[in-house]
Amino acid sequence: MPTYFTSAPGKVILFGEHAVVYGKVATAGSLGLRSNTLIQNRTDGLIQVNLPDVQLVSAWKIKDIPHQTTWEGYPYPPSTMNMTLLEQLGTFVDLAEHTNRSQAAIALLYLHSYLSTNDDVDMAGGIQGGYDFSVRSNLPVGAGLGSSASYSVCLATALLQLNGYLSGEGTKEDKRDLINQWAFQAEKVIHGNPSGIDNTVSTLGGAVMFKKGEKIEPLPGFQSLRFLLTNTRVPRETQVQVANVRKLQEKFPSVVNPMLDAIHEISVSCKDLFAQEDQDRSHLLSRFGELVDVNHGLLAALGVSHPALEKVREISSKLGLKSKLTGAGGGGCALTLIRDDVTPETVAVIKQLLEAEGFQCMETQVGGPGVGVLTLGAPITIAEFLSHDRAYFEAIQHWTYFS
């Protein structure tokens, strides 16, 4: 059996934070930071997951795992979750005595996805098959960068590839849709009621526009952009920030509603900006930077910034760069646009100043490819896979992308 790599990006919100809660349009893009998964077969009837980035190493006997029968409509997922199976798996995972909720959630994700996408799992005794799933990720967990969706897309792609649903006949769009539907199902395991934005961006790549209750659409003409992503390491509490904006909106609707409308118009302006043909890229980046500035100003006025985020803006502004918070705010991450004319020396200075504040800085692209799969001609050991850094995976050629 072949050995597979799968790879999927994280995501960032470019424009529209908080306004999207009120039915406004927001814009998100795929991150150059990715999760990479190695899938290899076993012969001892075990499912093993190895995720050193979250200190998770677990193995289970396939015959011991609660399971379900295949439903009509396979290989597409059902419209509703099998809550009985989920509850049984939850009990099973708890018995494995994981040390924290993140580990338990990811273990549950893997088991549920494995059972759900394998229509021929034989639970009788004497099983000789099995799989190893090993994951390395550059995405900080809990920072609002879509790390769980990146895991989910990698896993869905791996399992569909193993079962033969991504090879042979069918359009790339059909296969991409199948991956995205299963990744959304996996996101439900972790988040209960996800929006579908994170897994869609991770699957499609590029950039998308989305509005509550409407179909998520690619942003036409979007060009890949360079950013410095700064993790302030300040814990973010999305629900608290959303609730605070809600209180402000209820108290001063005539003030807050126009601000939310203005944030909506920033996403519209972003779409219009990239729709312009034959425009000078330096002009595009200058205009995009202005939108970055305005969007952050509006979010700060809504009370969702934080002194750490303002420090990022202060430092980058002194060197002529534009920054904004991304996500719910109140901590978390900030994006700094790196124009094409910004020198490596300037970026190095900004990184040094930000890291001196205790922040974590990562240079990345926004708008790159979505999910990809690579078939290896020869197996590698898990130890070899886990020892590789991001540059190794980026250098591998012959990926098949579904975006």
PyMOL commands that set and color helices and strands:
alter all, ss='L'
color gray80, all
select helices_A, chain A and resi 19-22+52-54+62-64+83-95+101-117+147-162+172-191+197-204+238-251+253-275+281-301+307-318+344-356+382-387+390-395
alter helices_A, ss='H'
color red, helices_A
select strands_A, chain A and resi 3-15+26-41+46-51+56-61+130-137+207-210+217-218+225-231+323-326+333-337+360-366+372-376+400-401
alter strands_A, ss='S'
color yellow, strands_A
deselect
rebuild
show_as cartoon
